[in-house]
Amino acid sequence: MTDAPRVLRLGPPSEDLDALAAFLRAAAGTDVTITVDSARPFSTPELQLLLAARQDPSGPASVTVGPASPRLVAGLALLGLEALLEVAA
């Protein structure tokens, strides 16, 4: 039996990124899903934290971001990150 993925919701842009960093540090070996509030652009600081977590051998087993949107999918493809970060429907 597989454990359900751990989920973190990123809210409005005014929220601090410390919660995301702590969540990713605590997610060693697990599947994680990051949902992004529609009012918050998914930007460089979030991507840097997610990429660092994916490349850390003691980090999460997988990272999924969502919800899917044409902007998110195109942005990940443009940056060449579609193979490192999955996109949730």
N, C-alpha and C positions, 0 to 999 in steps of 0.2 A: 504494500500500500504506500502511496506517495503522499507526503504532506502537502497541504494546500500552500500556495505561494503566500509569502508575506506581502502586504500591500501598504503603501504609503501614498497619501494624497497630498500633492503640492497645491496649496491654495493661492491666494492673491500674491502679487509680486512683493509686497511689503514683508512677507514672512522671511525669516532668516534661513540660510542654507544649512545651519548647524544640525537641524532635525534630519535632513537628508543624509548628511555625512554620518551622523550617529546611527541612523537606520541601516545604512549600507555596511558600516563596521560590524554591527550586531548580526548581520545576515550571512555570516560565513557558511558556505556550502549549501545554502538554501536558494530556492527560486524566489525572486522578488518582482513585484509589479509596482511601477510608479505611475499613478494617474495624475494628470496635469489639469488643473482647473482651466476652463476656457478663458478666464480673465488673466491668466498668467502666461506670458510667452515662454516657451521652452528655449532657454538661451545658453550661452557659453558656460556660465558657472555650473549649471545643472549637468550639462554634457561632460564637462571635465570631471566632475565627481563620479558620474556613471562610468565613464571610460576607465578611470583609475580603479574603480571597484571591479570592473570586468577583467582588468589585466592583473589584478592582485590574486595570486594563487590561493590566498586565504579569504578571498571575497565571495560574493554570491555565486551560486552555480549558474544562474542565468538572470538576465535583467530584461524585463518587458516594460515598455512605456506605452501610454495611451491616454485617452482613446485615439484611435486612428483618425487622422485627418489628412487631406491632400497635402497640406502645408508641412505636417510632421514627416510624412513618408518622403516627400520630395526633399526636405531638408536633410534627412538622414542619408538619402541616396546621393545628394550633392556632396556631402562631406565624406562619403564612402564608409558610413557607419552602419549600413543596413545589415551587415553580417554580424556585427557585435551586439546590436540592440534589437530585440524583437519588438514588433508593434502590435498591441492588442486591438481587437475590433471595437 
